[in-house]
Amino acid sequence: MENMSAEAEVRLHVSQCVRTLSTSGDAEEVAHSLHTLVSYLDNESQEKISPAQRDEFNRTHYTSFLKFLVGNLKANKLQLLTSAQCSDLWDGLFLRGPPDQALLVLMDYIASSCPSAGLDRVVGVLERYLQSGRLAALLWSRCQGSFSPDSPQLRETLLGRLVSLPDLTANHLHPHNRPLFLPAQYYPLLARELSIALERTCQALREGQDCSLSFVAQLLGKACVQGHSEHMFKELAPHLSARTRSDMVWQRVCWRLMEDVPERWMESVVTGLVQAVEGPAALSRIMGNVVVKNKKAQFVMTHKLLLLQYKYKTSVVRTLLGYLAQDRERRPLLIQVLRSLCQTWANSSAVRHTPVEQQLYLSRALLVCLGLLSDTELQELRPELLQCMMGGMQCHLDNCLVRVRRVGMVVGECLSARLDTGGAKLKFQYEEDDETRELLSMMDPLPAEDAAIADRPDPSQSNKRSEIKGQSSPEEVTSLTSPVDPVRPAEQGCDSELDSDDELTPYDMSEDREMTKATPPRYLRDCMEALISSEDGERVELSLRAAEGLVRKNSSAVREVSVELTKVLLHLEDRYSTAGFLGMRQAAMVALAVTDCIPVTEYLTTEFYSLNYSLRQRLDMLEVLTLAAQELSQPITEKTRPSQGTRSAANIVPIDPCDAPLHWRKVVEQRIQGKTRRFGKGASRPPASASPNRYAPVAGFFFFPLLQKYDRPQVTFDLLGSDHLVLGRLIHTLGLLMYLAVNAPVATQMGRALLDFVWAVRYHVDQVVRQGVLFAICAVFLSMPSQNLLSELSDHLLETRAWLADVAEGDPDADCRSLALQSLVLLEKSLKAELEPPAMALQS
């Protein structure tokens, strides 16, 4: 009977207040009605209201009355109240009652209203709601064990409103959104309120109360799965790390929080937490053994973050693997991860089909795991690690990319040093860079977290060190910074007197030459004879240095011995370790190919597919053909024009006081002319004179012979088999020859032949070959006229376009994706340039 009377009394009071607010125009009656209803929400109110009446109002009438208030904002009842009364009574009804019901009413009104003064009023109340800590009260009300269970639909609705508040307000308030509703401010606020709710939970557990973290865990998971884990854990991770350092209750609360995260959201929570915490010890305190209990968390931490994704920093890899190594129950997972990494690193298919960045990521993880193994575990895994080292090194060293080969060398050295601590260590010769130094540092042990408070250096200690440094004497500072003994003033004075040679004029030695026993050859045949039969290293070097100049000066003599001299240079070996040997030999061969173009080019293109040549010699042939084509495609310059280095050296003329006055005046005038800028004087240089393109008539001799025998394997040369590097360089060379043939009559035939050739190898496993294919396609689109592109290649364009789109979207190599995008842009540009004029003609 008492409950029924309480329900009837509350229902009567609420109906009277609603009737008054609906019909009355008196300010005192309106204020009294609002005050009566606020008293049901205020525990310290002087009104005689029993707890049963308050519970009845909150459970039955609170939501409906709030909907009545926001639904009657257009009646202008608020104008009858002062600003203080509006803030205390009208706003107080939203800020003092059950926080979940108030939030749902406010969000529903914002989502269903048009811009108006009433909407501004509700937005202001929502802003006060967030600023006054009502989110923490909402979360704490859901954590209390005495909270009555609600329907799943209501829980999902409340979670959606909490997590999607920035999106909902942005959609309905734009461009008048409040700064507090933006994601950069709202989600850190939500994380702070969640921390407060967890702190109240810890206090309640110490007092013996029952609590539930199910709603808070669902809120955290839903916020992370929608992409806000960075904002959430930027506030949560440092707070939880500091609280769990010495408080076991906080550790148990954090473990239960992670265990209660729904499985469908576990990946987002784990990924965000691993990236936010500082060090494996903090991650272990927050997560506990969730990775052992939850299969989803185990899959994410042992497989997805290490083998499938590679976008994370090295600190994340160290934190993750250090977390697996810190507990006895998690050590088997570390061994499992090491086995998976070894299998992937030693898999030849994975090395060929994964990007270089992912291979670096796997190598870092493998070396970190190796450094975390104990001696006992290392001995148990020794056979597997040896097999991984041998197979993985072979896969990496056979790769065409220098970075991949270097990674194989570094990891092989680290594995050998870890397995054979006392024996001979494996050592490669490679150029050290940031990548190799970072890989080598992965074997270093992880820093202990307890050495510094909260994973950060103590600022007080640094301040003390700076004070000590500031109080030290100048003599101590000098002794610390300069290990060299100071020179006495007397000795300095003597040295300065002896070195006073400023008045002496330096002797000009620019024309001096080093005296040698042998003399450079003056004729081309003498040069060739010295290269063939001479046993004198000095004479061979002088002949090689003079070869390019003799070839370019004696064009008539070159035609008699061009092919023979090219053969000699191609087979010439660096027997005497001559400085700049490769560059001088290449320059001489390029000069031969430019001076006597057709015979030398035919020889090189024919010998490219011949027997008994090394891969290095075949690559040299391609480089010579490329450089010769580039030189032939450039306009002819004056022979008397000096090179850039000669001009720069000739411009610097020293002033000698012994010279005639005319000379130094001339030098001064030249310098003044060079430093003076003139405006409006017209063209300062004569226009460039037109010159024929020497490459266009002979482009076919460079290009077509290289396409004849590519599909015929030989004993020492299999272009479509194992010699991926030569195939990639050949396609790249053909692309350059195609690009240099722009505006040439034979460009259309070259483009069609090149496209047919590369189409057969477009799905090659080696990224170097795929890059060459895409480069060649770019060259075809750049060099062929747009009208010929449509007429000659119309059957291939649609298929080529679809293939390029697939490569730009899904190729594992970043350079291939970039080249595919450039090819698509060039193709669209060519088609647009060809199809737009007819459309304009139809419009006119």
RAMODA-V350408 format. One record per run of one state. SS is the DSSP state (H for helix, E for strand, - for the rest). FROM is the first residue (numbers start at 1). TO is the last residue. If there is no record, write none. Layout:
# RAMODA-V350408
{{SS & FROM & TO} {SS & FROM & TO}}
This chain:
# RAMODA-V350408
{{- & 1 & 1} {H & 2 & 23} {- & 24 & 26} {H & 27 & 39} {- & 40 & 50} {H & 51 & 71} {- & 72 & 72} {H & 73 & 75} {- & 76 & 76} {H & 77 & 80} {- & 81 & 82} {H & 83 & 95} {- & 96 & 98} {H & 99 & 112} {- & 113 & 116} {H & 117 & 131} {- & 132 & 133} {H & 134 & 143} {E & 144 & 144} {- & 145 & 151} {H & 152 & 163} {- & 164 & 164} {H & 165 & 173} {- & 174 & 178} {H & 179 & 181} {- & 182 & 182} {H & 183 & 206} {- & 207 & 210} {E & 211 & 211} {- & 212 & 213} {H & 214 & 243} {- & 244 & 247} {H & 248 & 259} {- & 260 & 262} {H & 263 & 276} {- & 277 & 279} {H & 280 & 287} {- & 288 & 289} {H & 290 & 293} {- & 294 & 294} {H & 295 & 308} {- & 309 & 313} {H & 314 & 325} {- & 326 & 330} {H & 331 & 345} {- & 346 & 347} {H & 348 & 353} {- & 354 & 355} {H & 356 & 372} {- & 373 & 374} {H & 375 & 380} {- & 381 & 381} {H & 382 & 397} {- & 398 & 401} {H & 402 & 419} {- & 420 & 433} {H & 434 & 441} {- & 442 & 448} {H & 449 & 451} {- & 452 & 452} {H & 453 & 455} {- & 456 & 458} {H & 459 & 471} {- & 472 & 473} {H & 474 & 481} {- & 482 & 488} {H & 489 & 498} {- & 499 & 523} {H & 524 & 533} {- & 534 & 536} {H & 537 & 553} {- & 554 & 554} {H & 555 & 571} {- & 572 & 580} {H & 581 & 595} {- & 596 & 596} {H & 597 & 607} {- & 608 & 614} {H & 615 & 633} {- & 634 & 643} {H & 644 & 651} {- & 652 & 660} {H & 661 & 675} {- & 676 & 695} {H & 696 & 707} {- & 708 & 723} {H & 724 & 740} {- & 741 & 746} {H & 747 & 759} {- & 760 & 766} {H & 767 & 783} {- & 784 & 785} {H & 786 & 792} {- & 793 & 793} {H & 794 & 810} {- & 811 & 813} {H & 814 & 843} {- & 844 & 844}}
